[in-house]
Amino acid sequence: MNCSQFATTMRSAFSLHHFNSPRLSRHVSNVSASLQPQGQGTDTPPRIGFLGLGIMGTPMALNLIKAGVDLTVWNRTKSKCDPLISLGAKYKPSPEEVAASCDLTFAMLADPQSAVDVACGKHGVANGIGPGKGYVDVSTVDVDTSKLINGHIKSTGALFLEAPVSGSKKPAEDGQLIFLTAGDRNLYETVAPFLDIMGKSKFYLGDVGNGAAMKLVVNMIMGSMMASFSEGLLLSEKVGLDPKVLVEVFSYY
């Protein structure tokens, strides 16, 4: 994010403008046949699972449904699945059953412990996934947690990709997230069309752990920018300037 983009974000927060980015129509295509189960033709759209329907997960899953993806969902609180079910999503009562019934499974969990429980715990993904399937964890977790999950998933013969996102609720709603991926390169190529539905950019960073590390660095930089910007707003008020005008001026740098 450059200065102009950062200022644009701040300007929106100050309600100077309302940004309603149009949702581009994207089509899922060229999905690798390597993740198709035996007996399923390569022209058959893959079955996609989505675990975790919180502030971020719900709009991400909704964008997949809007794009026509065959989606199966799960959440600890089943009622959060109901709006998506009403739009055509299927439901399974455990992560294990979602992974067993789907070719690719995404997870957006609230914290590292939840990510481990869903992937590796009782009735977790690792109990239902296997060869010919892929697991993509888009949660924000630490490097060690990501490597732990990778080990459990890979031990089943399945493929793993970490893909923490940069962005918050509004970018998730607008399909404007940034994915910082690492892990199996073939799985990255396979899930790329789905990442494009949920986000505007994606980066492949190599071995598992690099995505989590990159997210940590991005968060540190963004935190520093936010702190400096907040100090600038306070200074502008002290010297008699309008903070809203400061945000507007800053957007041109």
C-alpha positions, -999 to +999 in steps of 0.1 A: +000+000+000+015+034-010+008+068+005-021+075-018-038+042-011-033+046+026-048+081+025-077+068+004-084+043+032-083+070+058-104+093+037-131+066+035-130+063+073-136+100+076-166+097+054-154+122+028-165+098+001-182+065-001-165+039-022-186+011-037-163-007-060-182-026-086-180-064-083-162-077-114-176-108-130-151-135-128-154-171-140-137-202-125-117-219-152-086-240-158-087-259-125-061-286-123-074-321-130-049-334-103-074-326-076-104-342-093-114-374-075-113-407-095-143-410-118-150-373-119-145-357-153-121-329-157-149-307-169-168-311-136-164-281-114-146-289-082-165-291-050-153-264-026-155-263+012-154-233+034-148-234+072-154-204+094-181-179+087-171-149+108-165-113+099-141-123+071-153-158+062-189-149+055-183-123+027-155-145+012-178-175+010-206-153-003-185-141-031-178-177-041-215-185-041-222-154-062-196-167-087-215-200-090-191-221-070-204-255-057-199-246-020-202-266+012-199-247+045-193-253+082-192-230+113-192-238+150-224-218+153-246-234+127-270-205+124-242-185+107-244-209+079-281-204+073-279-173+051-254-190+028-275-222+027-305-202+016-284-190-013-275-226-024-246-236-002-246-271+012-239-278+049-219-304+068-218-307+106-180-310+110-148-299+092-140-336+087-172-341+067-166-310+047-131-320+037-143-356+029-170-343+006-150-316-012-120-314-035-107-281-021-113-268+014-107-232+026-106-222+062-108-187+078-105-191+115-103-164+143-070-174+159-041-199+158-057-223+183-090-224+163-070-230+131-052-260+148-084-274+163-103-273+130-075-288+110-060-313+134-085-318+162-113-344+167-135-344+136-110-320+121-100-316+084-071-341+087-095-369+095-115-363+063-089-352+037-066-373+017-048-378-016-063-358-045-076-331-022-062-297-011-065-276+021-060-238+020-058-220+054-065-183+049-064-176+086-038-153+102-016-176+123+021-177+133+048-196+114+049-225+138+012-230+137+011-230+099+039-256+098+021-277+123-011-277+102+010-284+071+025-315+087-009-329+097-024-323+062+006-335+043+007-367+063-027-377+048-014-374+013-033-341+007-018-308-004-015-277+018-013-240+011-012-212+037-028-180+023-033-154+050-051-123+037-042-086+039-075-067+042-105-063+064-143-067+063-149-042+034-122-056+011-136-090+019-171-079+009-158-063-023-135-092-033-104-069-029-083-090-005-046-097-010-035-133-005+000-141+008+004-177-001+031-204+005+032-241+003+024-265-025+029-247-058+006-270-078-022-263-052-016-226-056-021-228-093-052-249-088-069-225-064-058-193-082-092-189-098-109-190-065-085-166-049-092-142-078-129-143-069-122-134-033-093-110-039-076-085-061-040-098-058-021-130-048+015-137-042+033-171-040+061-169-015+076-204-015+078-227+015+051-229+042+058-203+069+067-175+044+031-165+040+027-162+078+060-143+081+050-119+053+017-112+070+035-104+102+058-079+084+029-063+066+010-059+099+040-043+115+045-018+086+008-009+086+007-005+123+037+019+121+019+039+093-013+041+112+006+053+143+024+080+124-008+091+106-026+093+139+001+116+153-001+137+122-039+141+126-034+152+162-007+177+152-030+191+125-057+198+151-032+214+175-020+239+149-056+247+138-059+226+106-089+205+096-079+168+098-103+160+070-084+184+047-051+168+058-064+134+047-075+149+014-041+165+008-023+133+018-042+113-008-023+131-036+011+120-025 
